[in-house]
Amino acid sequence: MQIRLGALTLILKHSYQRGNTFYFQRPIPRDLQQHYGKKLVKINLKTSDVALAARKIDALNAQFEEDWRMLRADPDSSLKATRKHAEAFLASWGIVPGTARDEITETALQLLHDHLEKKREAHADGDEKVYREASGSEYLTMVESTAMQMAAGTLRDSLSDALELYISHHKKRDETNFTSFSRAAFKTLTDAIGDKPVDKTTREDAHKYVQSQLDAGLKTGTVRRRLSTINAVFASYIKEKELTRTNPFESLQIAGEGKDTKERVPFDPAELVAVQAKCREADDDIRWLIAMLSDTGARIAEVAGLTLREIVLDAPVPHIVIKEQPWRTVKGGAGSSSEREVPLLGHSLWAAKRVKEMAKANQKFAFPRYTSDEEGCNADGASATVNGWLRANKWDHTAHEFRHTMADRLREVACPTEVRHSIGGWAIKGEAAGYGKGYSLRIKRQWLEKVVACGEIRGHAGDTEV
C-alpha cells in the first residue's frame, strides 16, 4: 500500500489499513500452503503509527522468509525445527504463544479451531464413529499438532529448551567460547538420541549416548568433558523447574575411562633446542607463537589471544600480560592465579619482538590468524596447527607439552614452588595463596634466566649425548 506524507509517498509492501490500524498481509507460497491450511498470512499490527508499522512489517517479512526456508529444507527434521514452524503457523493466524489473550487473539483462536474442525470432518467423511474417535495425529500435520499444544500451553520442554535455559542463567552466557562449546557438546547428545522431551529422557538414553561416543572412537576424556556439560544442563533444568526427578546423567560411568589417556611427555633439552632453532629459521607467525610458548610455559590460548598492547617490550622487564578478555577467557576466570604477567626471555623475547615488528597498521591482536573480536580466540585451531607441525618434524609432542616442559625446567633450577606457580599460572593451595600481589616480574625473570641458560647448555650437550 502507498501512504502520502506531505510531499513524500511511502510504500508499505505486504500491508493494508483498516480504519487507523495497519495490518500485515502476505501470500503463503503455494508449495507451503498445506502446512498452514490457507493462502494468506494476515496479522493485526495493533498500531496506527506508520514508522512503527514499517518496522514490524520488516521484522515479519524476515521471520517468514526464514521460516519458509526452514520448512522447505525439512519440516519435521527435529522437535526444535517443528516448533519453529509451529510458531510461524500460529503467527499466520495472528497468534503469539505465551502472550496475554485479548479479544483479537480469542477471535483468531476460534478461527483456527474452526479450520482444524473442518479438517477433522473431512477426515471422518461423514462417519460419526470415525469423527468421534479420531486422534489429532490422524488428520493434523506435526506442525499443526505442535502449534495447538503451544496455544494451549501444554507443549513439553525439549532437550534444546533445557540447553537454552542453562545458557540463559549461566554467568558466562555472554562468552562466545562457553556458549559455543556448550552447544557443540550438547548437540552430540541430540544427534545420538534425538531432541526428545526432557521428561522422557532416561538413564537408558544416557548409557546409549556414552556408547555412541565410544563407538565413534572418541577418547574417554573427551566423552567425560561432554558429559560434564550435559550433566550440568540437566542439573540446571531440574533446579530451575523445581523438579523432584533424578538427573539421568549424574554419576555416569564410562567403560575403560582413563585407560586410553596418553601420558604427557615433556620435550627433552635437545628437542627443545631443535624446535626453537626451526622457529627462528621459518620466522613466521606460527613459529613466533611456538617460540613464545616454549620459553614462557603459557597455555596456547593465553598466547594466541594476546593483543599487541599485552606484549610489553619497553618496560624494565619485557613481559606479556595474561588476563581475562571478552575474546579469550583464562582458566579459573578473572582474579584467578591464571591472570598474571610473565617475563619474556630467550626465544619468547625474540618472537615477541618479531610480532611487534611485523604488525600491520591498526592491528589489534598479536595473532590475528587465530583471534578476532568477532570470532574470539580459536585456541583449538592454533593447537591443531602447532601439533601438526611438530608431528611433521618427527617430534612426538603436543603444544601443551611446552607447558609441562617449563614446569620441569623450573624444577631443574630449584625454583621455589610458589614462584614456579606464579610463572605458570598454576593454582596455589592454602589460605595464604590469595594474599598479596604475588611475585614481581624481577623475581620471576631471575628464575627464568636460569631456566633459559640451563636449557641452552643442556641442549647443546645433548647433541652429542642423544
Buried (B, 14 or more C-beta within 10 A) or exposed (E): EEBEEEEEEEEBEBBEBEEEEBBBEBEBBEEBEEBBBEEEBBBBBBBEEBEEBBEBBEEBBEBBEEBBEBBEEEBEEBBBBBBBBBBBBBBBBBBBBEEEEEEEBEEBBEBBEEBBEEBBEEBBEEEEEBBEEBEBEEBBBBBBBBBBBBBEEEBEBBBBBBBBBBBEEBEBEEBBBBBEBBBEBBBBBBEBBBBBBBEEBEEEBBBEBBBBBBEEEBBBBBBBEBBEBBBBBBBBBBEEEEEEEEBBBEEBEBEEBEEEEEEEEBBBBBBBBBBBEBBBEBEEBBBBBBBBBBBBBBBBBBBBBBBBEBBBEEEEBBBBBBBBBEBBBBBEEEEBBBBBBBBBBBBBBBBBBBBBEEBEEEEEBBBEBBBEEEEBBBBBBBBEBBBEBBEEEEBEBBBBBBBBBBBEBBEBBEBEEBBBBBBBBBEBEEEEEEEEEBBEBEBBBBBBBBBBEBBBEBBEEBEEEE
